Amino acid sequence: MPLLFPTQNTLHQVFAAQSPIFQRHSQSQSQTVSHTARKDLFPAWSAVDDVKSKAGQLSNEAQREFQKASEAAQAKAGKMELYSAKYYAACALGGLLACGTTHTAVTPLDLVKCRRQVDSKMYKGNFEAWGKIGRAEGFRGIYTGWSPTFFGYSAQGAFKYGGYEYFKKLYSDLAGPDMAYRYKTWIYLTASASAEFIADVALCPFEAVKVRMQTTIPPFASGTFSGISTVTGKEGTAGLYKGLYPLWARQIPYTMMKFASFETIVEMIYGYLPGTKSDYSKSAQTGVSFTGGYLAGILCAIVSHPADVMVSKLNANRQPGEAFGSAMGRIYKDIGFSGLWNGLAVRIVMIGTLTGLQWMIYDSFKIFMGFPTTGGAAPPPKKEISMP
């Protein structure tokens, strides 16, 4: 049966055009459209949009190339399961790349830091130091000690990161899932200390050569292996390891802070962000790694700095045959407590940047090899209690 009264749509079609409310609404829409900005009148806006578009295209292209290279590397390496021998070898290679490249890159900062630790009055600041070194020794002089730095910290990084992954898994398995999660900070601390204890044995000879090259003017040797030959020729092999105890005193607390604080900070970041770690892209996860690493590096620098000063002093000033304890006592008497903090500001900048980049490179390499990034540990699955 047809309706006796017109529908609402019919009334709207007949009377809407004559309604002042509708007319005002139509006019406002036409005015809005007529005043839309023309991009050709604002070339700066167009240029910014072009740059954004090109940057997005380059980023997408880089991600595609990274993915292709990653798939090729994984295919060539073969299947690598987590916590297998291949996994630990890949982690060691990632640590080698992360530590060797970053420490070498900041050699100019390390050079000034070491010289100011040995003689606090030598330079007033970094730029003055680089200017003086550049005028006296050229650009190459600013990178004095890069060779032993690269070899030493590459070896140390391999044992540090690969060893940390191994010992973390080992101690977690010994503790069991529930206890490992409950006392995860202790797992991080003991695993990192165990790895660093071994890594420093590999680092120590190169560190001895590096410090001597950087604190003697002109450098006592032209390169890493000539430096090793010079030291062993005068003092024997023991001369390369006379700074091992203070190196342990510097590096073990440093690494314990580095790994434990990084794992904790990353877990806090993911706990603060919405969702879970797996919800974020790989690039976002490496950004979290850099942030966590930089903050952890600041804490590392403060904790390990007095021992770092003592390492520089011992390698530069310890007399042949002088006992370790008497050498430390003599040096401390000369510099006092305040002298143990010489160069701290420089080292905070250096270590913060260094640690952030190391974690970013390391986790990027893990992604490249198809492994998950470090940190953000998930709690163990809850056991279901069956009712009798």
Secondary structure as a PSIPRED ss2 file (coil, helix, strand):
# PSIPRED VFORMAT (PSIPRED V4.0)

   1 M C   1.000  0.000  0.000
   2 P C   1.000  0.000  0.000
   3 L C   1.000  0.000  0.000
   4 L C   1.000  0.000  0.000
   5 F C   1.000  0.000  0.000
   6 P C   1.000  0.000  0.000
   7 T C   1.000  0.000  0.000
   8 Q H   0.000  1.000  0.000
   9 N H   0.000  1.000  0.000
  10 T H   0.000  1.000  0.000
  11 L H   0.000  1.000  0.000
  12 H H   0.000  1.000  0.000
  13 Q H   0.000  1.000  0.000
  14 V H   0.000  1.000  0.000
  15 F H   0.000  1.000  0.000
  16 A H   0.000  1.000  0.000
  17 A H   0.000  1.000  0.000
  18 Q H   0.000  1.000  0.000
  19 S C   1.000  0.000  0.000
  20 P H   0.000  1.000  0.000
  21 I H   0.000  1.000  0.000
  22 F H   0.000  1.000  0.000
  23 Q H   0.000  1.000  0.000
  24 R H   0.000  1.000  0.000
  25 H H   0.000  1.000  0.000
  26 S H   0.000  1.000  0.000
  27 Q H   0.000  1.000  0.000
  28 S H   0.000  1.000  0.000
  29 Q H   0.000  1.000  0.000
  30 S H   0.000  1.000  0.000
  31 Q H   0.000  1.000  0.000
  32 T H   0.000  1.000  0.000
  33 V H   0.000  1.000  0.000
  34 S H   0.000  1.000  0.000
  35 H C   1.000  0.000  0.000
  36 T C   1.000  0.000  0.000
  37 A C   1.000  0.000  0.000
  38 R C   1.000  0.000  0.000
  39 K H   0.000  1.000  0.000
  40 D H   0.000  1.000  0.000
  41 L H   0.000  1.000  0.000
  42 F C   1.000  0.000  0.000
  43 P H   0.000  1.000  0.000
  44 A H   0.000  1.000  0.000
  45 W H   0.000  1.000  0.000
  46 S H   0.000  1.000  0.000
  47 A H   0.000  1.000  0.000
  48 V H   0.000  1.000  0.000
  49 D H   0.000  1.000  0.000
  50 D H   0.000  1.000  0.000
  51 V H   0.000  1.000  0.000
  52 K H   0.000  1.000  0.000
  53 S H   0.000  1.000  0.000
  54 K H   0.000  1.000  0.000
  55 A H   0.000  1.000  0.000
  56 G H   0.000  1.000  0.000
  57 Q H   0.000  1.000  0.000
  58 L H   0.000  1.000  0.000
  59 S H   0.000  1.000  0.000
  60 N H   0.000  1.000  0.000
  61 E H   0.000  1.000  0.000
  62 A H   0.000  1.000  0.000
  63 Q H   0.000  1.000  0.000
  64 R H   0.000  1.000  0.000
  65 E H   0.000  1.000  0.000
  66 F H   0.000  1.000  0.000
  67 Q H   0.000  1.000  0.000
  68 K H   0.000  1.000  0.000
  69 A H   0.000  1.000  0.000
  70 S H   0.000  1.000  0.000
  71 E H   0.000  1.000  0.000
  72 A H   0.000  1.000  0.000
  73 A H   0.000  1.000  0.000
  74 Q H   0.000  1.000  0.000
  75 A H   0.000  1.000  0.000
  76 K H   0.000  1.000  0.000
  77 A H   0.000  1.000  0.000
  78 G C   1.000  0.000  0.000
  79 K C   1.000  0.000  0.000
  80 M C   1.000  0.000  0.000
  81 E C   1.000  0.000  0.000
  82 L C   1.000  0.000  0.000
  83 Y C   1.000  0.000  0.000
  84 S C   1.000  0.000  0.000
  85 A H   0.000  1.000  0.000
  86 K H   0.000  1.000  0.000
  87 Y H   0.000  1.000  0.000
  88 Y H   0.000  1.000  0.000
  89 A H   0.000  1.000  0.000
  90 A H   0.000  1.000  0.000
  91 C H   0.000  1.000  0.000
  92 A H   0.000  1.000  0.000
  93 L H   0.000  1.000  0.000
  94 G H   0.000  1.000  0.000
  95 G H   0.000  1.000  0.000
  96 L H   0.000  1.000  0.000
  97 L H   0.000  1.000  0.000
  98 A H   0.000  1.000  0.000
  99 C H   0.000  1.000  0.000
 100 G H   0.000  1.000  0.000
 101 T H   0.000  1.000  0.000
 102 T H   0.000  1.000  0.000
 103 H H   0.000  1.000  0.000
 104 T H   0.000  1.000  0.000
 105 A H   0.000  1.000  0.000
 106 V C   1.000  0.000  0.000
 107 T H   0.000  1.000  0.000
 108 P H   0.000  1.000  0.000
 109 L H   0.000  1.000  0.000
 110 D H   0.000  1.000  0.000
 111 L H   0.000  1.000  0.000
 112 V H   0.000  1.000  0.000
 113 K H   0.000  1.000  0.000
 114 C H   0.000  1.000  0.000
 115 R H   0.000  1.000  0.000
 116 R H   0.000  1.000  0.000
 117 Q H   0.000  1.000  0.000
 118 V H   0.000  1.000  0.000
 119 D C   1.000  0.000  0.000
 120 S C   1.000  0.000  0.000
 121 K C   1.000  0.000  0.000
 122 M C   1.000  0.000  0.000
 123 Y C   1.000  0.000  0.000
 124 K C   1.000  0.000  0.000
 125 G C   1.000  0.000  0.000
 126 N H   0.000  1.000  0.000
 127 F H   0.000  1.000  0.000
 128 E H   0.000  1.000  0.000
 129 A H   0.000  1.000  0.000
 130 W H   0.000  1.000  0.000
 131 G H   0.000  1.000  0.000
 132 K H   0.000  1.000  0.000
 133 I H   0.000  1.000  0.000
 134 G H   0.000  1.000  0.000
 135 R H   0.000  1.000  0.000
 136 A H   0.000  1.000  0.000
 137 E H   0.000  1.000  0.000
 138 G C   1.000  0.000  0.000
 139 F H   0.000  1.000  0.000
 140 R H   0.000  1.000  0.000
 141 G H   0.000  1.000  0.000
 142 I H   0.000  1.000  0.000
 143 Y C   1.000  0.000  0.000
 144 T C   1.000  0.000  0.000
 145 G C   1.000  0.000  0.000
 146 W H   0.000  1.000  0.000
 147 S H   0.000  1.000  0.000
 148 P H   0.000  1.000  0.000
 149 T H   0.000  1.000  0.000
 150 F H   0.000  1.000  0.000
 151 F H   0.000  1.000  0.000
 152 G H   0.000  1.000  0.000
 153 Y H   0.000  1.000  0.000
 154 S H   0.000  1.000  0.000
 155 A H   0.000  1.000  0.000
 156 Q H   0.000  1.000  0.000
 157 G H   0.000  1.000  0.000
 158 A H   0.000  1.000  0.000
 159 F H   0.000  1.000  0.000
 160 K H   0.000  1.000  0.000
 161 Y H   0.000  1.000  0.000
 162 G H   0.000  1.000  0.000
 163 G H   0.000  1.000  0.000
 164 Y H   0.000  1.000  0.000
 165 E H   0.000  1.000  0.000
 166 Y H   0.000  1.000  0.000
 167 F H   0.000  1.000  0.000
 168 K H   0.000  1.000  0.000
 169 K H   0.000  1.000  0.000
 170 L H   0.000  1.000  0.000
 171 Y H   0.000  1.000  0.000
 172 S H   0.000  1.000  0.000
 173 D H   0.000  1.000  0.000
 174 L H   0.000  1.000  0.000
 175 A H   0.000  1.000  0.000
 176 G C   1.000  0.000  0.000
 177 P H   0.000  1.000  0.000
 178 D H   0.000  1.000  0.000
 179 M H   0.000  1.000  0.000
 180 A H   0.000  1.000  0.000
 181 Y H   0.000  1.000  0.000
 182 R H   0.000  1.000  0.000
 183 Y C   1.000  0.000  0.000
 184 K H   0.000  1.000  0.000
 185 T H   0.000  1.000  0.000
 186 W H   0.000  1.000  0.000
 187 I H   0.000  1.000  0.000
 188 Y H   0.000  1.000  0.000
 189 L H   0.000  1.000  0.000
 190 T H   0.000  1.000  0.000
 191 A H   0.000  1.000  0.000
 192 S H   0.000  1.000  0.000
 193 A H   0.000  1.000  0.000
 194 S H   0.000  1.000  0.000
 195 A H   0.000  1.000  0.000
 196 E H   0.000  1.000  0.000
 197 F H   0.000  1.000  0.000
 198 I H   0.000  1.000  0.000
 199 A H   0.000  1.000  0.000
 200 D H   0.000  1.000  0.000
 201 V H   0.000  1.000  0.000
 202 A H   0.000  1.000  0.000
 203 L H   0.000  1.000  0.000
 204 C H   0.000  1.000  0.000
 205 P H   0.000  1.000  0.000
 206 F H   0.000  1.000  0.000
 207 E H   0.000  1.000  0.000
 208 A H   0.000  1.000  0.000
 209 V H   0.000  1.000  0.000
 210 K H   0.000  1.000  0.000
 211 V H   0.000  1.000  0.000
 212 R H   0.000  1.000  0.000
 213 M H   0.000  1.000  0.000
 214 Q H   0.000  1.000  0.000
 215 T H   0.000  1.000  0.000
 216 T C   1.000  0.000  0.000
 217 I C   1.000  0.000  0.000
 218 P C   1.000  0.000  0.000
 219 P C   1.000  0.000  0.000
 220 F C   1.000  0.000  0.000
 221 A C   1.000  0.000  0.000
 222 S C   1.000  0.000  0.000
 223 G C   1.000  0.000  0.000
 224 T H   0.000  1.000  0.000
 225 F H   0.000  1.000  0.000
 226 S H   0.000  1.000  0.000
 227 G H   0.000  1.000  0.000
 228 I H   0.000  1.000  0.000
 229 S H   0.000  1.000  0.000
 230 T H   0.000  1.000  0.000
 231 V H   0.000  1.000  0.000
 232 T H   0.000  1.000  0.000
 233 G H   0.000  1.000  0.000
 234 K H   0.000  1.000  0.000
 235 E H   0.000  1.000  0.000
 236 G C   1.000  0.000  0.000
 237 T H   0.000  1.000  0.000
 238 A H   0.000  1.000  0.000
 239 G H   0.000  1.000  0.000
 240 L H   0.000  1.000  0.000
 241 Y C   1.000  0.000  0.000
 242 K C   1.000  0.000  0.000
 243 G C   1.000  0.000  0.000
 244 L H   0.000  1.000  0.000
 245 Y H   0.000  1.000  0.000
 246 P H   0.000  1.000  0.000
 247 L H   0.000  1.000  0.000
 248 W H   0.000  1.000  0.000
 249 A H   0.000  1.000  0.000
 250 R H   0.000  1.000  0.000
 251 Q H   0.000  1.000  0.000
 252 I H   0.000  1.000  0.000
 253 P H   0.000  1.000  0.000
 254 Y H   0.000  1.000  0.000
 255 T H   0.000  1.000  0.000
 256 M H   0.000  1.000  0.000
 257 M H   0.000  1.000  0.000
 258 K H   0.000  1.000  0.000
 259 F H   0.000  1.000  0.000
 260 A H   0.000  1.000  0.000
 261 S H   0.000  1.000  0.000
 262 F H   0.000  1.000  0.000
 263 E H   0.000  1.000  0.000
 264 T H   0.000  1.000  0.000
 265 I H   0.000  1.000  0.000
 266 V H   0.000  1.000  0.000
 267 E H   0.000  1.000  0.000
 268 M H   0.000  1.000  0.000
 269 I H   0.000  1.000  0.000
 270 Y H   0.000  1.000  0.000
 271 G H   0.000  1.000  0.000
 272 Y H   0.000  1.000  0.000
 273 L C   1.000  0.000  0.000
 274 P C   1.000  0.000  0.000
 275 G C   1.000  0.000  0.000
 276 T C   1.000  0.000  0.000
 277 K H   0.000  1.000  0.000
 278 S H   0.000  1.000  0.000
 279 D H   0.000  1.000  0.000
 280 Y C   1.000  0.000  0.000
 281 S C   1.000  0.000  0.000
 282 K H   0.000  1.000  0.000
 283 S H   0.000  1.000  0.000
 284 A H   0.000  1.000  0.000
 285 Q H   0.000  1.000  0.000
 286 T H   0.000  1.000  0.000
 287 G H   0.000  1.000  0.000
 288 V H   0.000  1.000  0.000
 289 S H   0.000  1.000  0.000
 290 F H   0.000  1.000  0.000
 291 T H   0.000  1.000  0.000
 292 G H   0.000  1.000  0.000
 293 G H   0.000  1.000  0.000
 294 Y H   0.000  1.000  0.000
 295 L H   0.000  1.000  0.000
 296 A H   0.000  1.000  0.000
 297 G H   0.000  1.000  0.000
 298 I H   0.000  1.000  0.000
 299 L H   0.000  1.000  0.000
 300 C H   0.000  1.000  0.000
 301 A H   0.000  1.000  0.000
 302 I H   0.000  1.000  0.000
 303 V H   0.000  1.000  0.000
 304 S H   0.000  1.000  0.000
 305 H H   0.000  1.000  0.000
 306 P H   0.000  1.000  0.000
 307 A H   0.000  1.000  0.000
 308 D H   0.000  1.000  0.000
 309 V H   0.000  1.000  0.000
 310 M H   0.000  1.000  0.000
 311 V H   0.000  1.000  0.000
 312 S H   0.000  1.000  0.000
 313 K H   0.000  1.000  0.000
 314 L H   0.000  1.000  0.000
 315 N H   0.000  1.000  0.000
 316 A H   0.000  1.000  0.000
 317 N H   0.000  1.000  0.000
 318 R C   1.000  0.000  0.000
 319 Q C   1.000  0.000  0.000
 320 P C   1.000  0.000  0.000
 321 G C   1.000  0.000  0.000
 322 E C   1.000  0.000  0.000
 323 A C   1.000  0.000  0.000
 324 F H   0.000  1.000  0.000
 325 G H   0.000  1.000  0.000
 326 S H   0.000  1.000  0.000
 327 A H   0.000  1.000  0.000
 328 M H   0.000  1.000  0.000
 329 G H   0.000  1.000  0.000
 330 R H   0.000  1.000  0.000
 331 I H   0.000  1.000  0.000
 332 Y H   0.000  1.000  0.000
 333 K H   0.000  1.000  0.000
 334 D H   0.000  1.000  0.000
 335 I H   0.000  1.000  0.000
 336 G H   0.000  1.000  0.000
 337 F H   0.000  1.000  0.000
 338 S H   0.000  1.000  0.000
 339 G H   0.000  1.000  0.000
 340 L C   1.000  0.000  0.000
 341 W C   1.000  0.000  0.000
 342 N C   1.000  0.000  0.000
 343 G C   1.000  0.000  0.000
 344 L H   0.000  1.000  0.000
 345 A H   0.000  1.000  0.000
 346 V H   0.000  1.000  0.000
 347 R H   0.000  1.000  0.000
 348 I H   0.000  1.000  0.000
 349 V H   0.000  1.000  0.000
 350 M H   0.000  1.000  0.000
 351 I H   0.000  1.000  0.000
 352 G H   0.000  1.000  0.000
 353 T H   0.000  1.000  0.000
 354 L H   0.000  1.000  0.000
 355 T H   0.000  1.000  0.000
 356 G H   0.000  1.000  0.000
 357 L H   0.000  1.000  0.000
 358 Q H   0.000  1.000  0.000
 359 W H   0.000  1.000  0.000
 360 M H   0.000  1.000  0.000
 361 I H   0.000  1.000  0.000
 362 Y H   0.000  1.000  0.000
 363 D H   0.000  1.000  0.000
 364 S H   0.000  1.000  0.000
 365 F H   0.000  1.000  0.000
 366 K H   0.000  1.000  0.000
 367 I H   0.000  1.000  0.000
 368 F H   0.000  1.000  0.000
 369 M C   1.000  0.000  0.000
 370 G C   1.000  0.000  0.000
 371 F C   1.000  0.000  0.000
 372 P C   1.000  0.000  0.000
 373 T C   1.000  0.000  0.000
 374 T C   1.000  0.000  0.000
 375 G C   1.000  0.000  0.000
 376 G C   1.000  0.000  0.000
 377 A C   1.000  0.000  0.000
 378 A C   1.000  0.000  0.000
 379 P C   1.000  0.000  0.000
 380 P C   1.000  0.000  0.000
 381 P C   1.000  0.000  0.000
 382 K C   1.000  0.000  0.000
 383 K C   1.000  0.000  0.000
 384 E C   1.000  0.000  0.000
 385 I C   1.000  0.000  0.000
 386 S C   1.000  0.000  0.000
 387 M C   1.000  0.000  0.000
 388 P C   1.000  0.000  0.000
